[in-house]
Amino acid sequence: MCIINEPPEIHFHRNITSTREQFVAGLTDFGPRRSKVFGNSADDYLKVHYLGRSEADVTEGSLGIWERLYYDWSDSNQVVLTTIDSNVWGGASGHTYTFTRQHNGTTDVDVVIVREGKNFKGQVLGFVLRTVGRGVLEKAFEKSLQAIEARNNPGNFTDCQIELCVVNNAERCS
């Protein structure tokens, strides 16, 4: 199989001082300043189609790339964002955030991002993200976490280590 057609599965892990509830509140805040927390969600692309107590249907994007995502945060340990439409992403594309509360009061956040291109542009972008573009996603993830931490703990943000793994065939970051 050609490497450009393999769906990329990118893993990040981070330990944060915010609770799962605080992180989910930041992740599901679809207000007009969303781009300050999530740089790949420009305000002019943002459209909330539906917002419920534990689910949402939202279109977001930036720089000519958009996707419509179904957000589901009904599981207290996980938030799943499923791509339901996009100009470049299809198939199994989406994000899964998993939360583990630690004994010291911190929270481990694991995210798996799947980017399966539905056309040539998406296949090329998926390949770039799997190779040289991983650092871009890493910086975006770090910036989002810092913004959520600052929102919940002003003046008390600690710099924690981030782990990035590109994983094939359901291997896990260690």
NORVENSUL-V817554 format. One record per residue. N is the residue number from 1. RES is the residue in three letters. PHI is phi in whole degrees, -180 to 180 (999 if undefined). OMEGA is omega in degrees with one decimal (NA if undefined). Layout:
N,RES,PHI,OMEGA  N,RES,PHI,OMEGA
//
This chain:
1,MET,999,179.5  2,CYS,-72,-177.1  3,ILE,-59,-178.3  4,ILE,-68,-178.7  5,ASN,-94,179.1  6,GLU,-76,-179.8  7,PRO,-68,-180.0  8,PRO,-77,173.8  9,GLU,-120,-174.9  10,ILE,-115,-177.6  11,HIS,-112,171.2  12,PHE,-129,175.3  13,HIS,-136,-179.9  14,ARG,-154,173.1  15,ASN,-106,-176.6  16,ILE,-127,178.1  17,THR,-87,178.0  18,SER,-71,175.2  19,THR,-81,175.8  20,ARG,-58,-178.4  21,GLU,-63,178.3  22,GLN,-66,178.9  23,PHE,-64,179.9  24,VAL,-63,177.2  25,ALA,-60,177.0  26,GLY,-69,-179.3  27,LEU,-65,-176.1  28,THR,-106,174.1  29,ASP,-87,-176.8  30,PHE,-98,179.9  31,GLY,-73,-173.0  32,PRO,-68,179.1  33,ARG,-108,-179.3  34,ARG,-57,-177.6  35,SER,-64,176.8  36,LYS,-71,178.5  37,VAL,-97,-178.4  38,PHE,-122,-175.2  39,GLY,-61,179.6  40,ASN,-89,178.5  41,SER,-127,-178.2  42,ALA,-66,-176.0  43,ASP,-58,-177.9  44,ASP,-75,174.8  45,TYR,-93,-171.1  46,LEU,-70,174.9  47,LYS,-143,177.7  48,VAL,-92,179.6  49,HIS,-84,-179.8  50,TYR,-157,175.6  51,LEU,-137,178.9  52,GLY,-112,-178.5  53,ARG,-71,-178.4  54,SER,-142,178.4  55,GLU,-157,178.4  56,ALA,-154,174.8  57,ASP,-124,-169.0  58,VAL,-137,170.0  59,THR,-102,177.3  60,GLU,-150,179.4  61,GLY,165,177.8  62,SER,-168,173.9  63,LEU,50,176.5  64,GLY,83,178.2  65,ILE,-115,179.0  66,TRP,-134,172.4  67,GLU,-150,174.0  68,ARG,-98,-174.5  69,LEU,-118,170.1  70,TYR,-98,178.5  71,TYR,-93,176.2  72,ASP,-133,178.2  73,TRP,-120,179.5  74,SER,-74,175.8  75,ASP,-85,-175.3  76,SER,-68,-179.7  77,ASN,-107,-172.3  78,GLN,-156,169.3  79,VAL,-125,-178.5  80,VAL,-116,174.8  81,LEU,-111,-178.1  82,THR,-108,177.3  83,THR,-73,178.8  84,ILE,-108,173.5  85,ASP,-165,-180.0  86,SER,-168,173.9  87,ASN,-85,178.3  88,VAL,-135,-174.5  89,TRP,-103,178.4  90,GLY,-153,176.9  91,GLY,56,-176.0  92,ALA,-92,-175.5  93,SER,-62,178.0  94,GLY,156,-178.6  95,HIS,-137,173.1  96,THR,-130,177.0  97,TYR,-102,177.8  98,THR,-120,-174.6  99,PHE,-117,174.9  100,THR,-131,178.3  101,ARG,-76,-179.1  102,GLN,-98,-178.5  103,HIS,-63,-179.0  104,ASN,-85,177.2  105,GLY,93,178.0  106,THR,-86,-179.3  107,THR,-129,170.9  108,ASP,-85,176.5  109,VAL,-116,173.5  110,ASP,-114,177.1  111,VAL,-127,173.9  112,VAL,-117,178.4  113,ILE,-112,177.5  114,VAL,-113,179.8  115,ARG,-126,179.1  116,GLU,-109,-178.1  117,GLY,-69,179.2  118,LYS,-100,177.1  119,ASN,-147,-176.6  120,PHE,-59,179.0  121,LYS,-59,179.0  122,GLY,-66,178.2  123,GLN,-65,178.4  124,VAL,-66,178.3  125,LEU,-61,176.9  126,GLY,-61,177.5  127,PHE,-63,179.6  128,VAL,-62,179.7  129,LEU,-65,-179.9  130,ARG,-74,-176.0  131,THR,-117,-173.2  132,VAL,-72,-176.9  133,GLY,-86,-179.4  134,ARG,-58,-179.5  135,GLY,-63,177.9  136,VAL,-65,177.9  137,LEU,-65,178.9  138,GLU,-61,179.2  139,LYS,-65,179.1  140,ALA,-65,177.4  141,PHE,-62,179.3  142,GLU,-60,-179.3  143,LYS,-64,178.6  144,SER,-64,178.7  145,LEU,-63,178.8  146,GLN,-62,179.5  147,ALA,-66,178.6  148,ILE,-69,177.4  149,GLU,-61,-178.9  150,ALA,-64,179.4  151,ARG,-65,-176.1  152,ASN,-95,-176.5  153,ASN,-137,-177.9  154,PRO,-56,177.8  155,GLY,78,-176.9  156,ASN,-125,-178.7  157,PHE,-78,175.8  158,THR,-109,179.3  159,ASP,-82,-177.8  160,CYS,-112,-177.6  161,GLN,-80,176.6  162,ILE,-115,-179.7  163,GLU,-118,-179.7  164,LEU,-125,176.9  165,CYS,-136,167.8  166,VAL,-101,-170.0  167,VAL,-122,173.3  168,ASN,-115,174.1  169,ASN,58,172.1  170,ALA,62,171.9  171,GLU,-70,-177.3  172,ARG,-111,172.1  173,CYS,-69,178.9  174,SER,-111,NA
//
